[in-house]
Amino acid sequence: MRLFDTLTRRESELKPVDGSTFRFYCCGPTVYGPAHIGNFRTFVLQDVFRRALETGGMRTFHVRNITDVDDKTIRDSQAAGLPLATFTAQWRDRFHADCEALNCLPPHVEPGAVDHIPQQIAMIERLVEKGNAYVSEDGSVYFRISSFPDYGKLSHLDTRELSLGKTQETRSSADEYAKDSLADFVLWKSRRPEDGENFWSSPWGEGRPGWHLECSAMIEEYLGDSFDLHSGGEDLVFPHHENEIAQSRCACGGDFAAHWFHPSHLLVDGGKMSKSLGNLYTLDDLAAKGFTAMEVRYVLIGAHYRKQLNFTLDSLNGAREALAKLAKGARGLAERAGEGHVLGEADFGSFQSAWEALNDDLNTPGCLGGIFTGLRECAGLEGEEAAKALAGLNRVLRAIGLILPEDSASAEVPAEIQALADERWEARTSKDWAKSDAMRDQLAELGWAVKDSPEGYELNPS
């Protein structure tokens, strides 16, 4: 596979540093609420990346962290009146359930920040000892940006931008205690009243780690000082990943990540997601509108990872139609293959172009287009040739993680859609034609077609 590298700004071939296993790290969720589709665009594309490597025969080792202590988790757990561990566990479990619904492979290791606070403290001690970090009067510890000349290379920031202090996140006054420079970032936050009982002992007093530190400490624990690839959404390039590089290379030496993979932002209806606009969708929100997780996955991989994806409800209807066409094509191949032909691992055959697109900078839309082209090429195949084609199709579908729907006649109708359809039927039997027609249109917008008969109605995905 060739993949664009954020640091070098060019594509390069991916090869394991150790010549055996491709080891990579993905920044995981902060578990203080449900992940939304913007989060899942990154996680789904990372899943396709891993699947493509493994489909191509490469052994992988995938590490993804859980952020279970930071400003948001502490704030919201206290507002909920729950211990931090109880509060974050429920959202971690919700995240895992959503990942399973989206058919994302679990990472090989999924460390949590709280469980690795000793490693984080040990890393800070090394940075202080080496002169890369300093302790402020209140017991907070900061990384000294000026001690790392390569700072800013990943995000291609110049010295002036760094000196203006545009580098670090702010939350009230927590990261602005007593820094030598505006650009310096916090490694250890001294205990504050708003932290409640969420603090740990350290050589500098009670407190907790800064957010950026956890990834560096866990990367060292599970991947060492040099590994193959680091990934996260493009919003993490700066300052989070810049800070990771600085911390890790100063504390551990080594080359850190050999490659950087950053999927682009997701828009909703052409704009940013926002709770106030009502477009910050979770999987549950979309399920309530009648859409499946696999339809969401199809949309999320429908645009190239380096381009912004404009997510709309209409695009989910398009995904439903596309998946139905793929399922129909796969069923046709299976029928023409017959029962006498056993499917095995085969080459990609008619789906070779789809596979090649996936290996060309993870071109998922090109891969999807190649699948449809391949199905057209297979239209006349019978027997063993059809079986081989089906094996190639299944192989490329596994590489992008798509599970095709069953026959639409057996599709499960979400409760909310069923309730709308029942209400429409009541309006129709009451001869409220205007309401009946309006609700038929509403169901159609949600991707469901109604077929009436004297005995009742039939509801199917459109």
C-alpha positions in Angstrom: 0.0 0.0 0.0 1.0 3.6 -0.7 -0.3 6.2 1.6 0.1 10.0 2.0 2.2 11.1 4.9 1.2 14.2 6.7 4.8 15.0 7.7 6.5 14.7 4.3 3.4 15.6 2.3 3.9 12.9 -0.2 2.9 9.3 -0.7 5.2 6.5 0.3 5.0 2.7 0.4 4.2 1.2 3.8 6.6 -1.4 5.2 7.0 -2.6 8.7 10.1 -1.1 10.5 10.9 -4.6 12.0 10.3 -6.3 8.7 7.5 -8.5 10.2 4.6 -6.7 11.8 3.1 -3.3 10.9 2.6 -1.6 14.3 0.4 1.4 14.5 -1.3 3.7 17.1 -4.6 5.5 16.8 -5.8 8.2 19.1 -9.0 6.8 20.6 -12.2 8.4 22.1 -12.6 10.6 25.1 -15.3 8.8 26.9 -17.6 11.4 28.3 -20.6 10.9 25.9 -21.5 9.0 22.8 -19.2 9.3 19.8 -20.7 11.1 16.8 -20.4 10.4 13.1 -17.5 12.9 12.8 -15.5 10.8 15.3 -16.5 7.6 13.5 -15.4 8.8 10.1 -11.8 8.6 11.5 -12.3 5.3 13.3 -14.0 3.6 10.3 -11.3 4.8 7.9 -8.6 3.5 10.3 -10.5 0.2 10.3 -10.5 0.1 6.5 -6.7 0.8 6.6 -6.1 -2.1 8.9 -8.3 -4.4 7.0 -6.6 -3.6 3.7 -3.2 -4.3 5.2 -4.3 -7.6 6.6 -6.2 -8.6 3.4 -2.9 -7.9 1.6 -1.2 -10.4 3.8 0.5 -8.1 6.3 0.5 -8.9 10.0 -0.6 -5.9 12.1 -0.5 -4.7 15.7 -3.1 -2.0 16.4 -3.0 0.1 19.6 -5.8 2.6 20.3 -6.2 4.4 23.6 -9.1 5.4 25.8 -9.0 8.9 27.3 -10.8 8.4 30.6 -9.3 11.3 32.5 -9.3 14.9 31.3 -11.3 18.1 31.8 -14.5 16.8 30.1 -14.6 13.4 31.8 -14.0 15.0 35.3 -16.5 17.8 34.7 -19.3 15.6 33.4 -18.8 12.8 35.9 -19.1 15.2 38.7 -22.2 16.8 37.1 -23.7 13.3 36.9 -22.8 12.5 40.5 -20.8 9.5 39.5 -17.3 8.3 40.3 -15.0 8.9 37.3 -14.4 5.2 36.6 -18.2 4.4 36.7 -19.0 7.4 34.5 -16.3 6.7 31.8 -17.0 2.9 31.8 -20.6 3.4 30.6 -19.4 5.6 27.7 -16.5 3.3 26.9 -19.0 0.4 26.6 -21.3 2.5 24.4 -18.3 3.2 22.1 -17.5 -0.5 21.8 -21.1 -1.3 21.0 -21.1 1.4 18.2 -17.8 0.1 16.8 -19.2 -3.4 16.7 -22.4 -2.2 14.9 -20.1 -0.5 12.4 -18.1 -3.7 12.0 -14.9 -2.1 13.2 -12.2 -4.6 14.3 -11.2 -4.2 18.0 -7.6 -3.0 18.5 -5.1 -5.6 19.7 -4.5 -3.4 22.7 -6.7 -0.7 24.1 -5.0 1.0 27.1 -6.7 3.6 29.3 -5.1 6.8 30.6 -6.0 6.2 34.2 -4.3 2.8 34.2 -1.1 4.3 32.9 -0.6 7.2 35.2 2.6 5.7 36.7 4.1 5.5 33.2 3.1 9.1 32.6 4.7 10.3 35.8 7.9 8.4 34.9 8.1 10.1 31.5 7.7 13.5 33.1 10.5 12.8 35.5 12.8 12.0 32.6 11.8 15.2 30.8 12.4 17.3 33.9 15.8 15.6 34.4 16.9 16.3 30.8 15.8 19.9 31.0 12.9 19.6 28.5 10.4 20.3 31.2 10.1 22.5 34.3 8.0 22.7 37.5 6.0 25.9 38.1 5.4 27.4 41.5 2.0 25.6 42.0 3.4 22.2 41.2 2.3 22.0 37.6 4.9 20.8 35.1 5.3 22.2 31.6 7.2 21.1 28.5 9.7 23.7 27.2 9.0 24.0 23.5 12.3 25.8 23.0 14.2 22.7 24.0 13.0 20.8 20.9 14.0 22.5 17.6 11.9 20.2 15.5 8.6 21.4 17.1 6.1 22.4 14.4 7.4 20.3 11.5 4.4 18.0 11.4 1.9 20.8 11.1 4.4 23.1 9.2 4.0 26.0 11.7 6.6 28.8 11.7 8.4 30.2 14.7 6.2 33.3 14.8 3.0 31.3 15.1 4.5 29.3 17.9 5.7 32.4 19.7 2.2 33.9 19.6 1.0 31.1 21.8 -1.4 29.7 19.3 -0.2 26.2 20.1 -2.2 24.8 23.0 -5.7 24.2 24.0 -7.2 26.4 26.8 -9.7 25.4 29.4 -10.5 28.2 31.8 -7.1 29.0 33.4 -5.9 25.4 33.7 -3.2 25.5 31.1 -2.1 29.0 31.9 -0.7 28.7 35.4 2.8 30.1 35.3 4.5 29.2 32.0 7.9 30.4 30.9 6.5 30.8 27.4 3.0 30.9 26.0 3.8 28.1 23.6 4.8 25.7 26.4 2.2 23.0 27.2 1.3 21.2 30.4 2.5 17.8 31.3 1.2 17.7 34.9 -1.7 19.8 36.3 -1.6 20.5 39.9 -4.7 19.7 41.9 -7.6 22.3 41.6 -10.9 22.4 43.5 -12.8 21.7 40.4 -11.0 18.3 40.0 -12.8 17.0 43.1 -11.4 13.6 44.2 -9.8 13.0 40.8 -6.1 13.5 41.6 -3.0 11.4 42.0 0.2 11.8 44.0 3.4 12.7 42.2 6.9 14.1 42.9 5.5 17.6 42.3 2.4 17.2 44.5 -1.2 16.0 43.9 -2.7 16.5 40.5 -3.2 14.7 37.2 -1.5 14.3 33.8 -2.1 16.7 30.9 -4.1 15.3 28.0 -1.2 15.1 25.5 1.0 13.0 27.7 -1.1 9.8 27.9 -0.5 8.9 24.2 3.3 9.3 24.5 3.4 7.1 27.6 1.2 4.4 26.2 3.0 4.4 22.9 6.3 3.8 24.7 4.7 1.0 26.7 3.3 -0.9 23.8 5.2 0.2 20.7 8.6 1.5 22.0 10.4 4.5 20.7 10.0 3.7 16.9 7.0 2.3 15.2 5.3 2.3 11.8 2.3 4.7 11.8 0.4 7.1 13.9 -3.2 8.2 13.1 -5.9 10.5 14.3 -8.4 13.0 12.8 -6.8 16.0 11.1 -7.8 18.2 14.1 -5.2 16.4 16.2 -2.2 17.3 14.0 -1.8 20.4 16.1 -1.2 20.7 18.9 -1.8 17.1 20.1 0.5 15.2 17.7 3.1 17.9 17.7 3.2 17.6 21.5 3.4 13.8 21.4 6.4 14.0 19.0 8.2 16.5 21.3 7.5 14.5 24.5 8.4 11.2 23.1 11.5 12.0 21.2 12.9 14.0 24.1 12.1 11.4 26.7 12.7 8.2 24.7 14.9 9.0 21.7 14.1 7.0 18.7 12.3 8.1 15.5 8.7 7.9 16.9 6.2 7.4 14.0 7.6 6.6 10.6 4.3 7.7 8.9 1.3 9.9 9.8 -2.2 9.2 8.6 -4.9 11.9 9.2 -8.4 11.6 7.8 -10.1 14.9 7.0 -13.1 16.6 8.7 -16.7 15.7 8.2 -19.4 18.3 7.4 -23.1 17.8 7.9 -25.4 19.5 5.3 -22.4 21.6 4.2 -21.6 23.0 7.6 -20.0 22.1 10.9 -21.7 19.7 13.3 -23.3 21.4 16.3 -25.6 20.5 19.1 -27.4 23.8 18.6 -28.1 23.0 15.0 -29.3 19.5 15.8 -26.9 17.9 13.3 -24.5 16.3 15.7 -25.6 12.7 14.9 -24.8 9.6 16.9 -25.6 6.1 15.6 -28.6 6.0 17.9 -29.9 9.3 16.4 -29.6 7.8 12.9 -31.1 4.5 13.9 -34.2 6.4 15.2 -34.5 7.9 11.7 -34.5 4.4 10.2 -30.9 4.0 9.1 -28.6 1.1 9.8 -25.0 1.3 11.0 -23.9 -0.4 7.7 -25.5 2.4 5.7 -23.6 4.9 7.9 -20.4 3.0 7.3 -21.0 3.1 3.5 -21.4 6.9 3.6 -18.3 7.4 5.8 -16.1 5.5 3.3 -17.7 7.1 0.3 -15.3 10.0 0.0 -11.5 10.0 -0.1 -10.0 10.3 3.4 -8.1 13.5 2.4 -11.2 15.2 1.3 -14.0 16.6 3.5 -17.1 14.5 3.5 -20.5 16.2 3.4 -22.8 14.0 5.4 -26.6 14.3 4.6 -29.6 12.1 5.4 -30.1 11.9 1.6 -26.6 10.3 1.3 -27.8 7.6 3.7 -30.7 6.9 1.3 -28.2 6.6 -1.5 -26.1 4.2 0.7 -29.2 2.0 1.2 -29.8 1.8 -2.6 -26.1 1.1 -3.2 -25.9 -1.7 -0.6 -29.1 -3.2 -2.0 -27.6 -3.3 -5.5 -24.4 -4.9 -4.1 -26.4 -7.5 -2.3 -28.5 -8.2 -5.4 -25.3 -8.7 -7.4 -23.7 -10.9 -4.8 -26.9 -13.1 -4.6 -26.9 -13.4 -8.4 -23.3 -14.6 -8.4 -24.2 -17.1 -5.7 -27.2 -18.4 -7.6 -25.2 -18.8 -10.8 -22.3 -20.4 -8.9 -24.6 -23.2 -7.7 -24.1 -25.4 -4.7 -21.4 -27.6 -6.3 -18.7 -25.0 -6.1 -16.9 -24.4 -2.8 -15.7 -20.8 -2.3 -12.1 -20.4 -1.3 -9.5 -17.7 -1.1 -9.0 -16.6 -4.7 -7.5 -13.7 -6.5 -9.6 -10.6 -6.9 -10.4 -11.3 -10.6 -13.0 -8.8 -11.8 -12.6 -6.9 -8.6 -8.8 -6.3 -9.1 -9.3 -2.6 -9.9 -11.3 -2.2 -6.6 -8.4 -3.7 -4.7 -5.8 -1.6 -6.5 -7.7 1.5 -5.7 -7.7 0.6 -2.0 -3.9 0.3 -2.1 -3.5 3.6 -3.9 -3.7 6.0 -0.9 -6.7 4.2 0.5 -9.0 5.3 -2.3 -12.2 4.1 -0.9 -14.5 5.8 -3.4 -12.4 4.3 -6.2 -12.7 0.9 -4.5 -16.5 1.2 -4.4 -16.6 2.2 -8.0 -14.4 -0.8 -8.9 -16.8 -3.2 -7.1 -19.8 -2.0 -9.2 -17.7 -2.2 -12.3 -16.6 -5.8 -11.4 -20.3 -6.8 -10.8 -21.2 -5.7 -14.3 -18.2 -7.7 -15.7 -19.4 -10.8 -13.9 -23.0 -10.6 -15.2 -22.6 -13.6 -17.6 -20.4 -15.9 -15.4 -21.7 -19.3 -14.4 -20.6 -22.2 -12.3 -17.0 -22.3 -11.2 -16.2 -18.9 -12.8 -19.1 -17.3 -10.9 -17.9 -18.9 -7.6 -14.4 -17.5 -8.2 -15.9 -14.1 -8.8 -18.0 -14.3 -5.7 -14.9 -15.2 -3.7 -13.1 -12.1 -5.1 -16.1 -9.9 -4.3 -16.3 -11.2 -0.7 -12.6 -10.6 -0.2 -12.7 -7.0 -1.3 -15.9 -6.4 0.8 -14.1 -7.8 3.9 -11.2 -5.4 3.1 -13.6 -2.4 3.4 -15.7 -4.0 6.2 -19.1 -3.9 4.4 -21.7 -6.5 5.4 -24.4 -6.7 2.7 -28.0 -6.6 3.7 -30.3 -9.6 3.6 -33.2 -9.7 1.2 -35.3 -6.5 1.7 -38.4 -8.6 2.5 -36.8 -9.7 5.7 -35.4 -6.3 6.7 -36.1 -5.3 10.3 -38.2 -2.2 10.7 -37.1 0.2 13.4 -39.7 0.9 16.0 -39.8 4.6 15.2 -40.5 3.9 11.5 -43.1 1.3 12.4 -44.9 3.9 14.6 -44.9 6.4 11.7 -46.3 3.8 9.3 -49.0 2.8 11.8 -50.0 6.5 12.3 -50.1 6.9 8.5 -52.4 3.9 8.2 -54.8 5.3 10.8 -54.9 8.6 8.9 -55.6 6.7 5.7 -58.4 4.6 7.2 -59.9 7.8 8.6 -59.7 9.2 5.0 -57.4 12.0 6.2 -55.7 11.9 2.8 -53.5 15.0 3.3 -52.0 13.6 6.5 -51.6 10.1 4.9 -49.8 11.5 1.9 -47.6 13.8 4.0 -46.5 10.8 6.2 -45.9 8.7 3.1 -43.5 11.4 1.9 -41.9 11.5 5.4 -41.3 7.8 5.3 -39.9 8.0 1.8 -37.4 10.7 3.0 -36.3 8.3 5.7 -35.8 5.5 3.1 -39.0 3.5 3.5 -41.6 2.7 0.8 -45.2 1.9 1.7 -47.4 -0.4 -0.4 -51.1 -0.3 0.5 -53.7 -3.1 0.0 -57.3 -3.6 1.2 -56.0 -5.7 4.1 -53.2 -3.3 5.3 -49.9 -2.1 4.2 -46.4 -3.4 3.4 -43.3 -1.5 4.5 -39.9 -2.0 2.8 -36.6 -0.1 2.5 -36.8 2.0 -0.6 
